[in-house]
Amino acid sequence: MYCISISHRLADVSIREKLAFSKDDKVIFTKLVKTDTNIVILSTCNRIELYFDRGKTGYIMDKLCAFKNESSAELKNYVNIFEGNGAIRHLYKVACGMDSMILGEDEILGQVKDSYYFANGISDVGYELHTVFRGAITCAKKIKTDTSISKTSVSVGTLVGNMIAERGIKNVLIIGIKGKIGEITAKNILSHGINIIGTSRSHAASERTEGGSVEIIPYRERYDHIDRAEAVISATSGPHYTVTYSETAKHTDKPKLYIDLAVPKDIDENIVDISGSELYNIDYFKTLAESNNKIKLKEADRAKIIIDDMTDDVIKELYFHSILKNMESIKARMGELGYEKIIYRARDNMDSEEFKKFISIFTEEK
């Protein structure tokens, strides 16, 4: 098995977008190389990877470059090549989120499954790719079940979104929604189906997303809408408060969750004087993220053990399948050697633990 990988590890988005595959591209390229190899093409925002079971990597790379009208000489610095057991282990790491930008993210599992099923729908991908992809998907599910790596958030935006969702909040006002932090936070909040009122200093249309909706209002009207929200988030780069106690108290007396993601601070700390209101700043979420990252790294160690064990199982399965056709000759050879030579050769060629396990096959009780 082989893998040609162009991912976030070496290639920035300007390179990756040139090589991205649409569904139509996958169909065309698969048919183009079908006589040479079986293939599964994984194409996501962060990676374009070709997994195949025959042929030379250089030849398939040339086919890819010709298909995408790109120079192989220019792309070589952005490509990782994996072969044999290395390709199998790489796929397992990818499917389990261990090679992702966000360690342990599980969106990639669905993308791996979809790519495998789509490839097999174009043309049967063959025994080796079937076995390895099914094993990688099973491994990823086991890690998701047996560890908490995908349940542990490490980004501030995700932590904010989770806090708001856990409190059952339905409407959020985000001041500075068009800034980098504001956009990331909004995306995470929307994924929970929560509605957002966002301020912008420039006119922008409102929109409905797959989760909640976004209503854009002028920044100067933020206090007019503050009573509609159960949570207020501010993430601007300005030098002055965007939310003051005195002005807020004129427009609402309802307790709210206030989250200040700005440096310097955007929200007047006296806001908690509005009965029942809470205020959390960026340091709170950064501390929580650092703590979660330590937990995630510990869980990653557990995940690595699972990956090592399960890749070893699939490597053995593939090897055993490859020797099935030789079983009669192997049986005959074992008869020629006799049990004493087999045991002595096993002793000389295995480490102590392997040899103990081998002998236990013959000494265990029936």
Buried (B, 14 or more C-beta within 10 A) or exposed (E): BBBBBBBBEEBEEEBBEBBBBEEEBBBEBBEBBEEBBBBBBBBBEBBBBBBBBBBEBEEBBEBBBEBBEBEEEEBEEBBBBBEEBBBBBBBBBBBBBBBBEBBBBBBBBEBBBEBBEBBBEBEEBBEBBBBBBEBBBBBBBBBBEEBBBBEBBBBBBBBBBBBBBEEEBBBBBBBBBBBEBBBBBBBBBBBBEBBBBBBBEEEBEEEEBEBBBBBBBEBEEBBEBBEBBBBBBBBBEEEEBBBBBEEBEEEBEBEBBBBBBBEEBBBBEEBBEBEEBEBBBBEBBEEBBEEBBEBBBBBBEBBBEBBEEBBEEBBEEBEEEEEEEEEEEEEEEEEEEEEEEEBEEEEEEBEEEEBEEBBEEEEEEE
